[in-house]
Amino acid sequence: MDKVDEIIEQWNQVRPDLDVSSMSLVGRFKRITQHLSQEMTKTFAEYGLNAASFDVLATLLRTGPPYALSPNDLLATMMVTSGTMTNRIDQLSKSGLVERMQNPDDARSVIVSLTEKGFAIIDSAVTAHVATQDRLTSGLTEEEHNTLNKLLRKFLGSIEE
């Protein structure tokens, strides 16, 4: 039994009229998310980053050379407001990790690109991030990993439809 089982057992005692089986899934997702976030936050901090800054820098890195996107393209990949995105870009620019440059295809707009310093930090941070994720998922066999991934893809799809 885990903590979630204990909670479900309590609900079954207090409210036997409720089917709280879905609560066990959601409760486990919540606890897993907390553990994952806590460990990834530690990894990000080793590179002077937080989840938000990592997200922006990793998005630029995964686009490939020249590691640049318009603020709107960055915004489209993240679930934040334009004001939040502007603030993130401002902070990363102040840290010397990104720079705003005139868009060569449209003189009225800018693009955000990784600086050499930003590239070096995010490239190392991504390597550490993947190692953290590997460590966190190492309790599953390859078959379990694949099965869980398939089930989670189906579950996520049913929620996002």
Secondary structure, 3 states (H helix, E strand, C coil): CCHHHHHHHHHHHHCCCCCCHHHHHHHHHHHHHHHHHHHHHHHHHCCCCCHHHHHHHHHHHHCCCCCEECHHHHHHHCCCCHHHHHHHHHHHHHCCCEEEEEECCEEEEEEEEECHHHHHHHHHHHHHHHHHHHHHCCCCCHHHHHHHHHHHHHHHHHHHC
